[in-house]
Amino acid sequence: MAKRSSVQALYELCKKTFTPSSACPSPIAIRKLAAFLDTMGPEDVGLKQDNLEDDRGHGFFGSNLSKSTSRLARWAQPITYLNIYECESFTIVVFCLPTSSVIPLHDHPGMIVLSKILYGSLHVKAYDWTEPPCKPISGEQNYFPVRLAKLHTDTVLTAPCPTTVLYPTTGGNLHCFTAVAPCAVLDVLAPPYSEASGRLCTYYHDYPFSSFSSEKKLDTDENENDYAWLQAIEAPDNLHMRSGKYTGPAVQAHAQ
C-alpha cells in the first residue's frame, strides 16, 4: 500500500476537526492540527528545493509557473495561490509571495485560520478589534468611519517556525503579510470565505491612535502604538494575485 501523503493526512485531520455544523473545534483539536502543520515542508505541497533562487521573486514556485507567463508578469511579481482543496467546511491553500510583495490588511469574519510558513521570511502585522467597539467621538466618526483595533503581532517570521492560529475575535484576525524574502504560506481557513454565507474579505487601512480623538483612555501600562484606527477600503489596485497550478500530491476527498 502506498504511503499516505502529508497533504492527504492534513485533509483527513481537517475533515475531523471542521464540520458543516459550524461547531467551534476544541482547543485540543486546533493544537493537534497546528502540530501536524508544523511537520510540513515545501516539498509536501510540490514546491521544489532546487528552485530556491528568487526568479524575480517567485522563489520555489518558479518551476510551477504556466508556460504562458509573460516576462511582464514576472517583473510584476504577482502573488500566486495554489488551491489544494476546498469544501463548505474548510479550504487548504498555499500562497507564494515574491520578495517585497504585500497581502494588505484584511479580515477573516467568523473564521479560524492556521498559517504555516513553508520557506522564507514574512513580516506579519495583525490586529484584533477592541471590545466593546470603540469609535472616535461623534463629530469625527460622521466624516471618517473608523474603528479601534489593538495590535496583536508585529514581527518577522522565518521558516522553520511554529504554525500561527487566528480566531474570529482573537489571535490577530485582521492581518497584513509582507514578504521579506521569497516565501510560501500554507493556510487552512475554516470555514472558507463565502459571499452566500456573509463571509466576505474586507480590506483596511490603519491609522495611528493619535489620528482621532477617542473616549478610550489608555491605562498607564499601555502604549498608544499598540492601537490603531482601521478604515474599511476597497481592494487595493496594486494587489496582484493569480491562481497557479498545484503540482503536489492530490487529495482523495473521500478517504477516511
Secondary structure, DSSP 4 states (H G I P E B T S, - for coil): -PPPPHHHHHHHHHHHH--TT-PPPPHHHHHHHHHHHHT--GGGGT--GGG-S-TTTTGGGGGGS-TT--HHHHHH--EEEEEEEE-SS-EEEEEEE-TT-EEEEE--TT-EEEEEEEESEEEEEEEEE-SS---B-HHHHHHS--EEEEEEEEEEEESS-PPEEE-SSSS-SEEEEEESSSEEEEEEEESPPBTTTTB---EEEEEEGGGS-BS----TT--GGGEEEEEEEPPPTT--EEE----SPPP-TT--
